[in-house]
Amino acid sequence: MIRARGIRHALAVALLAVLPLQAATQDAAPRSEPNTLVPKGVMRYAPGAFPDRIIAAPSQDAARGLGIAWRTGAGVESPWVELAVATDSPDPGAVRRVRAATQALATENGPAHHHQVHIDGLEPDTLYAWRVQGQGTWSPWRQMRTAADPGAPLTLLYFGDTQNQNASLVSRVMLEALRHAPDARLALYAGDLVSGGGGEDDNEWGEWFDAVGPVASTTAIAPTAGNHEYFKEFEDTPQERRVLGAHWPRTFVLPDNGAPGTEATTYWFDAHDARVVVLDGTSALDLGTAQAQAAWLDGVLRANTRTWTIVTIHQPMFSPRQDRDNALLREHILPVLEAHRVDLVLQGHDHVYGRRGGLTDQATPQYVVSVAGAKQYRVSPQARRDMDPVAEDTQLFQVLRMDGARLAYEARTATGRLYDAFELHREGDHTRLVEHPDARIPQRDCPRDATPKGRADRCWE
């Protein structure tokens, strides 16, 4: 009898333990999340003695140089980078040391020092190990292979806006991209890396680095400035204007070859058989630099000797979102893209997916808009007529593979499913477009009438 009561008691305890779990597994109503996982008042990203936010960007000749940047606490001034040709031994062998330049930045997470180094004189297609210094500390050694000279295949990644919920939801996109392209040597980001949010800026930058950390550990990063990398000075007054945020010039070491008036946010570089050109759509639209950027772009493309040309810009030439029209870009930038038959124009800003050809019946340019982050808009009726494929409610990444006269493009969802695929084949002065529709998943449209916050003009936020 006593034993029976003991068994019944044990079963009752077990049942009570299970009931909360059953309740927890019930479907919950969809809800939006804040842009960061950091609770209010928590200094999750306070700078300290250990180096963090470590990132490398390609030099103008990506086969022979890198720009490296990182962050520490304010006690570190002009630290070192150490670099050596990677070997199979734990002994790094001959180590090259380069002193960094330091800039201060005060944020809600405390005072920080940002450090930058240009490293030139590297050998093409060579695996280098390197580390950066903190306050009595060093980062782990990283390994990164320089770009090759023309003639060698190249795999690169392209991401649309990350912007929102980087740590929470963008992280999985970065990891899935690496699973599909472990050989990538370059990653292009099409702007709006973070959302802004006033005092939350530094937390958002911290989470962006958390999200892209796996990609940045082995891959050179080529970022594009978006409108959220700017803030509005004198907002809601006649003097309102866009000003580039303080993080951007401290976070990245980019080639010093940009357009007049946008030297910090426009640049170009060569890698393998590709010339990549980065434009600043926000400055073009809001700060009057569209003509200067167009003239500069024309000169950079005229001097191009590489097989393939890729241009990244945040705001699209042809917007797939309702009630957006970047007419100034089509007036000044678009004619240059069309005249030089740029192969790919990679864009962000509109938080949907859409692809279309140019103004002629030729294969190039191919204009792409994509989104990697959580914020999702709706595709306009016009875009549904002019673009194919299109997608809503979908986080994506893109893998580009260039091998001689062939460029292969894939857009995949956050779970790795193929959404868009085509190839460009260079045949003398002619380029042929080959679509690959068979393996693609069906078109994705927003299943919700409104976001959890009640916005009918968006699918998710």
N, C-alpha and C positions, 0 to 999 in steps of 0.2 A: 504493500500500500504506500509506504513511504517512497519506495522506488518509483511508483507510478506518478505520485505527486511531483517528484523531481523531474520526470520526463515531461509532464504537462507544463511545468514551470519553464523548462528549457525551450519547449516549443513556443510558448507564449513570448519569451524573450526574443527568440529568433524571428517570430512574426512581427513584433514591434520593430525589430532592426530592419526588416525588409520593407515595411510599409513606407517609410520616408524615401527609400530608394525607388519604390514604385511611383510615388508621387513625383519624384524628381525626373522620372523618365517620361512623364506626360508631355505632350506637345505644348510648347510655350508660344505665346503670340510673338511675332517678329518685332524686334526692337533695334533701334540704332544704338551705336556705341560712340563714346567720345573719341576724339582724334588720337589721343594717346592713352596708354594704360597706366600712366603715372597719376596717382591720387593727388588731389589738391594739397599743396603744402609739403609734398615729399620731394626732396632734391635727389632724384634718381640719377641724374646726369651731371653731378658736381664734378668739375675737373680736379685732377689730383696728380700725384707723382708718377703714375703709370701712363704711358702714352695711349691715347685712344683716337677714334675717328681717323684712322689711318687709311689713306687712299692715294692711288697713283693714277695719273692721267697721261695720255700719249703726248710726246713732243711733236713738233711739226713733222719730223721724220721719225715715225714711231718705231722704226727698226734700230734707231741709234740713241734714243733718249726717252726719259720719263720725267714727269713732275710729281714729286711726292709731298704730301701735306699730312699733318697730324696735330693733335691737341694735347696739352698738359695743363696743370695748374700754373698759377702765375709765378711760381718760384723757379721756373725753367726758362733760361735765356740762351738763344743760339745753340741748341743741342746739335748732335751729330746724326748723320745717316751712315751706316756701314753697309757695304755692298761687295759681293764676291761672286764669281762664277760658281754656280751650284755644283757640288760633287757628291759622290756616294759616301764620303767620310764625314763624321761629325766635325772634323777639323776644317774650318772655312778656308784655310790657305791664305793667299794674299788678299787682304781686305782693303778696299778703297774707302776713305773717310771723307765726307763732305759736310761742311758746316751749314746749318740752316739759318734763314732769316726769321725773325720773330715779330708777331703783331699781337697786341692785346685786344681782348674783347670782353666787355662786361655784360653778363646776362643774368636772368633770374636764378640761374644755377651757380652764380658766383663768378669771380674774375678768372679768365682763362688766357693762356698764351697759345696762339696758333703758329705753327712752324712750317716753312716751305723750303723746298730744295729743287733746283733744276739739276738733273744728272744727264750729262751728254757723254759722247765718246764710247757708247756701248756697241756691242757687236750684234748684227742681225741674227734673228732666230736662235737666240742663246738664252738658256735658263739661268737666271740670276737669283741668288738669295740675298735678302736685305732686311735690315731691322732699323728701328728709330729709337732715339734716346729720350728718356724722361728724367726725373729727378732722382739720381742714384739708381735708376732702373732702365731696362731695355724692353722693347716689345719682343714677342717671339719672332724668330726668323720667318720671313715669307719667301715664297718662290714664285717668280713670274717670268714668263718667256717673252722676249722682245718680239716685235713684228718681224716678218721676213721681208726680203727684197721682192720686187715684182717677179711673178712666175710661180710663187708658192700658194697653195690653197689657204683660205682664210675662213674661219667661222666666227661670227659675231652675234651678239644679242641686241635686240631693240625692245625697249619698254616705253609705253605711253605713261601718262601721269601716274605717279605713285600717290602722293599728296595726302591721303587720308588713311588713318589706322594702319600705318606702316608696320609697326611691330605686330599688331594683331592679325592682319589679313594680307599684307603685301609679302610678308616673309615666305609664305608658302609658294607664291609665284616665283620668287627668286630661286628657291630650292628646286622647284619643278623644272625651271629653265636650265639649271645646271645639270639636272638628270638627263635632259635631252641634248644638251650641248656641252659635255664636259671638256671639250677641246676648244671652247671659245677663248679668244685672246683679247676681245674688246667688247664693251657693253655701252650702248648708246641709250641715254635717257632723254625723253622729249619734253622735259620741263615740268613745272609744278611738282618738284620733288617733295615739298612739304606744303601745308595749307596756310601757315602764318599764325593767325590767332593771337596777335598782340603778345602778351607776356609768355605764351606757350611756345614761342618760336624755338627756343633752345631744346626743350623737351622733344619737339617734333624732329629737329635735326638729329638728336640722339637716337630716336627710334628709327629714323631713316637709315642711319648707319647700322643699327642692329639688323634691320631688314636686309640691306644689301651687303652685309658683311661677308657672307659666303662668296658672292660674286666678286667683291672688291679684294678678296684675299688672293686671288690668282689672276685677275683680269684687269686691264687698264680701263678706266671709266671715262667716258666722254659725255659730260652733261650739257643740256640745253637749259637756258634760263627761261622760266615761265612767268606769268603775271604774278604768281604767288611768291616768287623770289624777290619781288618788289613790294614796297609798302607805299601808302598814299600819304604824302606830306601835305600839311594844311588841308586835311580832308574836309569836304563840305564847305569850302570857301572858294572865292574866285582864284586863289593862288594854288589850288590843289594840283599836285603833280606826282608822277611816279618817281620813286627813288630806289635804286638797287639796295637790297638789304645788306647788312654788314657781314652776314655769314658767308655769302657767295665768294667774295674775293679772298677770304681767309681759308675757305674750305677746299678750294681747288687751285692747282697750279697748271694753268692752261697755256697753250702756245701763244706767244706774244706777236700775233700777226693779224689782228682783227680789223674790222672796218672803222674808219674815222668816227669818233663819237661813241662807239660801242666796243672799245678795245677790251673791256673786261668780260664781255659776254658773247663775242663773235670770234671765231677762229677756224682754222682748217689744218688738216694733217693728212699725211699719206701713210697707208699701211697695206703691205702686200700689193695687190692689183687695184686698190681702191683709193680714191681721194674723197675724204669726208669733209663737208663744210657745215658749220654750225651758225645759224642766224639767230637774231633776237627779235621775235615778233612783237613783243611788248614795247620795246623801244621804237620799232618801226611804226606801230599804230599810235602810241601815246606821246612819244617824245620827238617825232619829226625826223627820224633817221632812215626812213624807208628808201629814199633816193640814194643816199650814201651807201647803204647796205647793198642795194641793187647794183650800183657801179662797182663796188668792191667784189661782189659775187661774180659779176661778169669777168673781171680781170682774173680771179682765181680759177674760174672754169676755162678761160681761154688758155691759161698756162698749164692746164692739166695734161699730164702724159700717161696717166694710169688708165686701165681698161674701163673701170667702173666709177661712177660718181654717185655719191649719196649726199643729200642735203637734209639736215634736221632743223625744224623750226617748231615752236610750240603751237602757235595759232594756225589752223589749217587754211590752205588756199580755198578749198571748197568745204564749208562747214556742214557736217552731217546733223548738227543740232538745230532744232527749230529756233527761229528768230536771232540767229547769229550770221553775220555777213562781214567778212574781213576784206572789204572792197579795196582798201588801200594796198593790201598785199597783192591782190590780183592786178592792181594798176602798175605797181613797180617791180615786184619780185617775180610774179608769175611769168611775164614775158621772157625773163632771163632763163628761168627753168625750162621753158618750152624751147627757146632758141638753141640752148645747148643740149637739149634732150637728156636732161639729168635722168638717171635710171630710176632711182627711188627718192621720193620726198616723204620723210618719216615725221609724223606730227602727233600732237596730243590735244589737250585743252577741252575737248568736247565729250569725253567720258563715255564714248560708245566705240564700236568698231565700224569702219567703212573703208572701202577701197574703190578707186576709179582710175581710169586712164586720163590722158590730157585732152587738149583741145583739138587734136588731129586724130587721124585713124592709125597713127603709129603706135608701136608697143610702149614707148616711153615718152614722158615720165609716167610712173605708177605712183599715185598719191594715196598714202595710207594714214588713217587716224586710228589710234588704239589707246587702251587704258589698262593699266596694271592694278590700280588701286580700287578702293571700295566704293567711292562715289560713282553712281551710274545715272546717266541721263537717258533721254529717249531720242530715237532716230526720227528725223523729220520726214514728212511725205516726199519732199523733193529728193532727199538722199536715198530713199527707197527706190526712186525712179532712176537716179544717176549712179548709184553705187551698188556693187555686188562683189562679195557678200557684205551684209551689214549684221550687226549684233547689238543687243541690249542685255543688261543684267549679266555681264560676262567679264571676268578678269582674264587678261591675256598676256602672253609674251610672244616674241617673234624670234626665230632662228634664221639667220642668213648664212648661206655657204657659197663662197666664190671659188671657183676652180677653173682657171683659164678663161675660156669664152663662155662659161656657164655660171649663172647666178641663180641659186635655188632659194626660195622664200617659203617659210612656214609660219603661220600664226596658230598658236595652240592655247587652249584654255588653261585655267589654273590647275585642272586635274590632268593636263597633258593631252587632251583630245584635240585632234586636228580640226581647225576651223577654216583655214584658208591656205591654199598652196598653189604656187605657180613657179615657172622658171623663165628667165630671160636668157636667150642665146644670141651672142654676138656673132654676126655673120658678115664680115667686112664692115662696111659703113651702115649696115642694116641690123636691127635688133628684132628678134622674133619672140613673141609672147606665147608660152605654152601653159595653159591652165591645167590644173590637176583637181577636178571636182569630185572624183569618185570616192575618195577616202574621207571626205569632209563630213562632219556631223551636220544635222539639219540646222536651219536658221534658228537662232535664239532670240526670242522677243520677251519683253518684260511681262511677267505673269501677274503683276500687282497693279491695281488702279491708282495707288498712291503709296508714298513712303510711310514708314511708321510714324513720322511726324506730320503726315497729312498732305505732303506736297504732291500734287498730281503732275507737275512738270518734270519730275524725276522718278527714277525707278528705285533707287536706294541712296542713302546718304549716311 
